[in-house]
Amino acid sequence: MIAWRKAAWSLVLVLFLALSFGVRRASAQSNPCGKFDFSNGISSCKIEVSGGCSAKCTPLKFEAACSGGCTSTSDTMCVDTCGTQCVAMCDPALLDCFAGCHAECDAPTSAECQQKHPTDGSCSATATAQCDVHCKDACQVPSTNCSEHCNKCCTGSCTTQVNFDCDFSCFADVKGGCDVQCQRPQGAIFCNDQYVYASDVEACIKYLATQGLTVDVSARASASAKVDAGCSVVPRPLGTNAGSWLSLSLLTLPIAARRRRRAAKRTSALR
């Protein structure tokens, strides 16, 4: 009886663990669109395929896919130096945190990229995209508060630089996924012109439908039509090859006739 109870409890434990694993796995896969934030007023989503798709696999299209992933904090001295200069020139009527952040951020981030990756020809675009990610995050401040505005503006620039390696790695990873998906028949998803790093494109389309978002897949039909037109079978006109085939056929007719006569003679002799 005791042994039976132990076996029953073991079975219950195994079933419980299996069920828990299944729930966790289902939860992890509940959003096949990755960590793309669809809550910020997504107006359009569409499939891109082939060459036009690959042309969109650029750093500026990867900002949404890499936002929030690299969160190292900036150096205080960097912020203070920049902030002091900003406050001294502050004019509340002219405050533009995002523009000011880029003015502080683009050049040093591009220089760091060129130093660490001298063969990468997209350093300027990569720097702008990385600054976008952190400047947008930093510039959520009142436009009339000079002190807070200036510090946040400079924080975005410094935060971009201390997160450079992490951001660069994310952008490279996302670009790899974008290039691969663009070469597949199902293509890649772009929402508000930002690439959606989906683990499963078809599953992501279905998921978005449950969120009230329809993905325009018309590009697939257009690409398919081009492939069909390019691969159509055109009847070959009678030309040199056809003439050669006909000549060969005429030459083999006498040979076949002689073989038939010989076979007939052998049959008569046996009789």
The 8 nearest C-alpha neighbors of each residue, nearest first, counted from 0:
[[1, 3, 2, 4, 5, 6, 7, 8],
 [2, 0, 4, 3, 5, 6, 7, 8],
 [1, 3, 5, 0, 4, 6, 7, 8],
 [4, 2, 0, 6, 1, 5, 7, 8],
 [3, 5, 7, 1, 6, 2, 8, 0],
 [6, 4, 2, 8, 7, 3, 9, 1],
 [5, 7, 9, 3, 4, 8, 10, 2],
 [8, 6, 4, 10, 9, 5, 3, 11],
 [9, 7, 11, 5, 10, 6, 12, 4],
 [10, 8, 6, 12, 7, 11, 5, 13],
 [9, 11, 7, 13, 8, 12, 14, 6],
 [12, 10, 8, 14, 9, 13, 15, 7],
 [11, 13, 15, 9, 10, 14, 8, 16],
 [14, 12, 10, 16, 15, 11, 17, 9],
 [13, 15, 17, 11, 12, 16, 18, 10],
 [16, 14, 12, 18, 13, 17, 11, 19],
 [17, 15, 19, 13, 18, 14, 20, 12],
 [18, 16, 14, 20, 15, 19, 13, 21],
 [17, 19, 21, 15, 16, 20, 14, 22],
 [20, 18, 16, 22, 21, 17, 15, 23],
 [21, 19, 23, 17, 18, 22, 24, 16],
 [20, 22, 18, 24, 19, 23, 25, 17],
 [23, 21, 25, 19, 24, 20, 26, 18],
 [24, 22, 26, 20, 25, 21, 27, 19],
 [23, 25, 27, 21, 26, 22, 20, 28],
 [24, 26, 28, 22, 27, 23, 29, 21],
 [25, 27, 29, 23, 24, 28, 22, 30],
 [28, 26, 24, 25, 29, 23, 30, 22],
 [27, 29, 25, 26, 30, 31, 24, 23],
 [30, 28, 26, 27, 25, 31, 206, 24],
 [29, 31, 32, 28, 33, 206, 203, 27],
 [30, 32, 203, 33, 198, 28, 197, 199],
 [33, 31, 197, 203, 30, 198, 196, 195],
 [32, 34, 197, 31, 35, 196, 30, 198],
 [33, 35, 36, 32, 64, 30, 196, 63],
 [36, 34, 33, 64, 63, 37, 195, 32],
 [37, 35, 38, 34, 39, 63, 64, 33],
 [38, 36, 39, 41, 35, 40, 190, 210],
 [37, 39, 36, 40, 41, 35, 210, 42],
 [40, 38, 37, 41, 36, 42, 191, 35],
 [39, 41, 38, 42, 37, 191, 43, 36],
 [42, 40, 43, 39, 37, 191, 190, 38],
 [43, 41, 40, 191, 44, 190, 212, 39],
 [44, 42, 191, 190, 41, 45, 214, 212],
 [45, 43, 190, 214, 189, 215, 191, 188],
 [44, 46, 215, 214, 189, 188, 216, 190],
 [45, 47, 188, 216, 187, 215, 186, 218],
 [46, 48, 52, 187, 186, 218, 188, 45],
 [49, 47, 186, 52, 181, 51, 187, 218],
 [48, 50, 52, 181, 182, 51, 53, 186],
 [51, 49, 53, 52, 54, 48, 181, 182],
 [52, 50, 54, 53, 49, 48, 55, 47],
 [51, 53, 48, 47, 50, 49, 55, 54],
 [52, 54, 50, 56, 55, 51, 181, 178],
 [53, 55, 51, 52, 56, 50, 57, 49],
 [54, 56, 53, 52, 57, 51, 60, 194],
 [57, 55, 53, 54, 177, 174, 178, 60],
 [56, 58, 55, 60, 59, 61, 174, 54],
 [59, 57, 61, 125, 60, 128, 124, 170],
 [58, 60, 128, 61, 57, 62, 124, 125],
 [61, 59, 193, 58, 57, 194, 62, 56],
 [62, 60, 58, 64, 59, 63, 194, 193],
 [61, 63, 65, 64, 60, 66, 132, 59],
 [64, 62, 66, 65, 61, 35, 193, 36],
 [63, 65, 61, 62, 35, 66, 196, 195],
 [64, 66, 62, 63, 68, 169, 61, 67],
 [67, 65, 63, 68, 132, 62, 64, 69],
 [68, 66, 69, 65, 70, 132, 133, 64],
 [67, 69, 66, 65, 70, 166, 169, 165],
 [70, 68, 67, 165, 162, 71, 166, 66],
 [69, 71, 72, 68, 67, 162, 158, 165],
 [70, 72, 162, 69, 161, 73, 158, 159],
 [73, 71, 158, 70, 74, 161, 162, 157],
 [74, 72, 158, 157, 161, 75, 154, 71],
 [73, 75, 77, 76, 78, 72, 157, 158],
 [76, 74, 78, 77, 79, 73, 154, 80],
 [77, 75, 79, 78, 74, 80, 81, 73],
 [76, 78, 75, 74, 80, 79, 81, 157],
 [77, 79, 75, 81, 76, 153, 154, 80],
 [80, 78, 82, 76, 81, 77, 83, 75],
 [81, 79, 83, 82, 77, 78, 76, 84],
 [80, 82, 78, 84, 79, 83, 153, 85],
 [81, 83, 150, 79, 85, 149, 84, 80],
 [84, 82, 86, 85, 80, 81, 79, 87],
 [85, 83, 87, 81, 82, 86, 88, 80],
 [84, 86, 82, 88, 83, 87, 149, 89],
 [85, 87, 89, 83, 88, 84, 146, 145],
 [88, 86, 84, 85, 89, 83, 82, 90],
 [89, 87, 86, 85, 90, 84, 83, 145],
 [90, 88, 86, 87, 85, 145, 91, 94],
 [89, 91, 92, 93, 94, 88, 145, 86],
 [92, 90, 143, 94, 93, 89, 145, 142],
 [93, 91, 90, 94, 143, 142, 89, 95],
 [94, 92, 91, 90, 95, 89, 142, 143],
 [93, 95, 91, 92, 96, 142, 90, 143],
 [96, 94, 98, 97, 99, 93, 142, 100],
 [95, 97, 99, 152, 98, 138, 100, 94],
 [96, 98, 100, 99, 95, 134, 138, 101],
 [99, 97, 101, 100, 95, 96, 102, 152],
 [100, 98, 102, 96, 101, 97, 95, 152],
 [99, 101, 152, 97, 103, 102, 98, 156],
 [102, 100, 104, 98, 103, 99, 105, 97],
 [101, 103, 99, 100, 104, 98, 105, 106],
 [102, 104, 100, 101, 156, 105, 99, 153],
 [105, 103, 156, 101, 102, 100, 106, 107],
 [104, 106, 108, 101, 127, 126, 107, 109],
 [105, 107, 109, 108, 104, 110, 103, 102],
 [108, 106, 110, 109, 105, 104, 111, 160],
 [107, 109, 111, 126, 110, 105, 106, 160],
 [108, 110, 126, 112, 106, 111, 123, 107],
 [111, 109, 107, 113, 112, 108, 106, 114],
 [112, 110, 114, 108, 109, 113, 115, 107],
 [111, 113, 109, 115, 110, 114, 116, 122],
 [114, 112, 117, 110, 116, 111, 115, 109],
 [113, 115, 111, 112, 117, 116, 110, 109],
 [114, 116, 112, 113, 111, 117, 110, 118],
 [115, 117, 113, 119, 112, 118, 114, 122],
 [118, 116, 113, 119, 114, 115, 112, 120],
 [119, 117, 116, 120, 113, 115, 121, 122],
 [120, 118, 116, 121, 117, 122, 113, 112],
 [119, 121, 122, 118, 117, 123, 113, 116],
 [120, 122, 124, 123, 119, 125, 58, 126],
 [123, 121, 125, 124, 109, 112, 120, 126],
 [122, 124, 126, 109, 125, 121, 127, 105],
 [125, 123, 127, 121, 126, 122, 128, 58],
 [124, 126, 122, 128, 58, 123, 127, 121],
 [127, 125, 109, 129, 123, 108, 128, 124],
 [128, 126, 130, 124, 125, 129, 105, 131],
 [127, 129, 131, 59, 125, 130, 126, 58],
 [128, 130, 126, 132, 131, 127, 125, 159],
 [131, 129, 127, 133, 132, 128, 134, 159],
 [132, 130, 128, 134, 129, 133, 135, 127],
 [131, 133, 129, 130, 135, 134, 66, 62],
 [132, 134, 136, 155, 130, 135, 131, 159],
 [135, 133, 155, 137, 131, 136, 130, 132],
 [136, 134, 133, 138, 137, 132, 131, 97],
 [135, 137, 133, 134, 138, 139, 132, 155],
 [138, 136, 134, 155, 151, 135, 139, 133],
 [137, 139, 140, 135, 96, 136, 134, 151],
 [138, 140, 137, 136, 141, 135, 151, 96],
 [141, 139, 138, 148, 142, 147, 151, 144],
 [142, 140, 143, 144, 148, 139, 147, 138],
 [141, 143, 144, 140, 94, 148, 91, 95],
 [144, 142, 91, 141, 145, 94, 92, 148],
 [143, 145, 147, 141, 148, 146, 142, 91],
 [146, 144, 148, 147, 149, 143, 86, 89],
 [145, 147, 149, 148, 144, 86, 150, 82],
 [148, 146, 150, 149, 144, 145, 151, 140],
 [147, 149, 145, 151, 146, 150, 144, 152],
 [150, 148, 152, 82, 146, 151, 147, 85],
 [149, 151, 82, 147, 153, 152, 148, 154],
 [152, 150, 154, 148, 153, 137, 149, 138],
 [151, 153, 100, 149, 96, 150, 154, 155],
 [154, 152, 156, 150, 155, 151, 78, 81],
 [153, 155, 151, 157, 156, 152, 78, 158],
 [156, 154, 134, 137, 158, 133, 153, 152],
 [155, 157, 104, 153, 159, 154, 158, 100],
 [158, 156, 160, 154, 159, 73, 155, 153],
 [157, 159, 73, 155, 161, 160, 156, 154],
 [160, 158, 162, 156, 157, 161, 130, 133],
 [159, 161, 163, 157, 162, 158, 108, 156],
 [160, 162, 158, 163, 159, 73, 157, 71],
 [163, 161, 159, 160, 165, 164, 71, 166],
 [162, 164, 160, 166, 165, 161, 167, 159],
 [165, 163, 167, 166, 162, 168, 161, 160],
 [164, 166, 168, 162, 167, 163, 69, 169],
 [167, 165, 169, 163, 168, 164, 162, 170],
 [166, 168, 164, 170, 169, 165, 163, 171],
 [167, 169, 171, 165, 166, 170, 164, 172],
 [170, 168, 166, 172, 171, 167, 173, 65],
 [169, 171, 167, 173, 172, 168, 174, 166],
 [172, 170, 174, 168, 169, 173, 167, 175],
 [173, 171, 169, 175, 174, 170, 168, 176],
 [172, 174, 176, 170, 175, 171, 169, 177],
 [173, 175, 177, 171, 176, 172, 56, 170],
 [176, 174, 172, 178, 173, 177, 179, 171],
 [175, 177, 173, 179, 174, 178, 180, 172],
 [176, 178, 174, 180, 175, 179, 56, 181],
 [179, 177, 181, 175, 176, 180, 53, 174],
 [180, 178, 176, 182, 181, 177, 175, 183],
 [179, 181, 183, 177, 187, 186, 182, 178],
 [182, 180, 186, 48, 178, 49, 179, 183],
 [181, 183, 180, 179, 49, 178, 184, 186],
 [182, 184, 180, 186, 185, 181, 179, 48],
 [185, 183, 186, 182, 48, 219, 181, 49],
 [184, 186, 183, 187, 219, 200, 48, 180],
 [187, 185, 48, 181, 180, 183, 184, 47],
 [186, 188, 180, 47, 46, 181, 48, 189],
 [189, 187, 46, 195, 45, 194, 47, 190],
 [188, 190, 194, 193, 192, 45, 195, 44],
 [189, 191, 44, 192, 193, 43, 45, 194],
 [190, 192, 193, 43, 41, 42, 44, 189],
 [191, 193, 190, 189, 194, 60, 44, 43],
 [194, 192, 60, 189, 190, 191, 61, 195],
 [195, 193, 189, 60, 61, 188, 196, 190],
 [194, 196, 188, 197, 189, 35, 193, 64],
 [195, 197, 33, 194, 64, 32, 198, 173],
 [198, 196, 32, 33, 199, 195, 200, 31],
 [197, 199, 31, 32, 33, 200, 196, 203],
 [200, 198, 202, 197, 201, 31, 203, 32],
 [201, 199, 203, 202, 197, 204, 198, 187],
 [202, 200, 204, 203, 199, 205, 185, 206],
 [201, 203, 205, 199, 204, 200, 31, 206],
 [202, 204, 206, 32, 200, 31, 201, 205],
 [205, 203, 201, 207, 206, 202, 200, 208],
 [206, 204, 208, 202, 203, 207, 201, 209],
 [207, 205, 203, 209, 208, 204, 202, 210],
 [206, 208, 210, 212, 204, 209, 205, 203],
 [207, 209, 212, 211, 205, 210, 206, 213],
 [210, 208, 206, 207, 211, 205, 212, 204],
 [211, 209, 207, 208, 212, 206, 213, 37],
 [210, 212, 208, 209, 207, 213, 206, 214],
 [213, 211, 208, 207, 210, 214, 209, 44],
 [214, 212, 208, 215, 211, 207, 44, 204],
 [213, 215, 44, 45, 216, 204, 212, 46],
 [214, 216, 45, 217, 46, 44, 213, 218],
 [217, 215, 46, 218, 219, 45, 214, 220],
 [218, 216, 219, 220, 215, 221, 46, 45],
 [219, 217, 221, 216, 220, 222, 47, 46],
 [218, 220, 222, 217, 221, 216, 223, 48],
 [221, 219, 223, 217, 222, 218, 224, 216],
 [220, 222, 218, 224, 219, 223, 225, 217],
 [223, 221, 219, 225, 224, 220, 218, 226],
 [224, 222, 220, 226, 225, 221, 219, 227],
 [223, 225, 227, 221, 222, 226, 220, 228],
 [224, 226, 228, 222, 223, 227, 229, 221],
 [225, 227, 229, 223, 228, 224, 230, 222],
 [228, 226, 224, 230, 229, 225, 231, 223],
 [229, 227, 225, 226, 231, 230, 224, 223],
 [228, 230, 226, 227, 231, 225, 224, 232],
 [229, 231, 227, 228, 226, 232, 225, 233],
 [232, 230, 228, 229, 227, 233, 226, 234],
 [231, 233, 230, 234, 235, 229, 228, 227],
 [232, 234, 235, 231, 236, 230, 229, 228],
 [235, 233, 236, 232, 237, 231, 238, 241],
 [234, 236, 233, 237, 238, 232, 241, 240],
 [237, 235, 238, 234, 241, 233, 239, 240],
 [238, 236, 241, 235, 242, 239, 240, 234],
 [237, 239, 241, 240, 236, 242, 235, 243],
 [238, 240, 242, 241, 243, 237, 244, 236],
 [241, 239, 243, 242, 238, 244, 237, 245],
 [240, 242, 237, 244, 238, 243, 239, 245],
 [243, 241, 245, 239, 244, 240, 238, 246],
 [242, 244, 240, 246, 241, 245, 239, 247],
 [243, 245, 241, 247, 242, 246, 248, 240],
 [246, 244, 248, 242, 247, 243, 241, 249],
 [247, 245, 243, 249, 248, 244, 242, 250],
 [246, 248, 250, 244, 245, 249, 243, 251],
 [247, 249, 245, 251, 246, 250, 244, 252],
 [250, 248, 246, 252, 247, 251, 245, 253],
 [251, 249, 247, 248, 252, 246, 253, 254],
 [250, 252, 254, 248, 249, 253, 255, 247],
 [251, 253, 255, 254, 249, 250, 256, 248],
 [254, 252, 256, 255, 251, 257, 250, 249],
 [255, 253, 251, 257, 256, 252, 258, 250],
 [254, 256, 258, 252, 253, 257, 251, 259],
 [257, 255, 253, 259, 254, 258, 252, 260],
 [256, 258, 260, 254, 259, 255, 253, 261],
 [259, 257, 255, 261, 256, 260, 262, 254],
 [258, 260, 262, 256, 257, 261, 263, 255],
 [261, 259, 263, 257, 262, 258, 264, 256],
 [262, 260, 264, 258, 263, 259, 257, 265],
 [261, 263, 259, 265, 260, 264, 258, 266],
 [262, 264, 260, 266, 261, 265, 259, 267],
 [265, 263, 267, 261, 266, 262, 268, 260],
 [266, 264, 268, 262, 267, 263, 269, 261],
 [265, 267, 263, 269, 264, 268, 262, 270],
 [268, 266, 264, 270, 265, 269, 263, 262],
 [269, 267, 265, 270, 266, 264, 263, 262],
 [270, 268, 266, 267, 265, 264, 263, 262],
 [269, 267, 268, 266, 265, 264, 263, 262]]
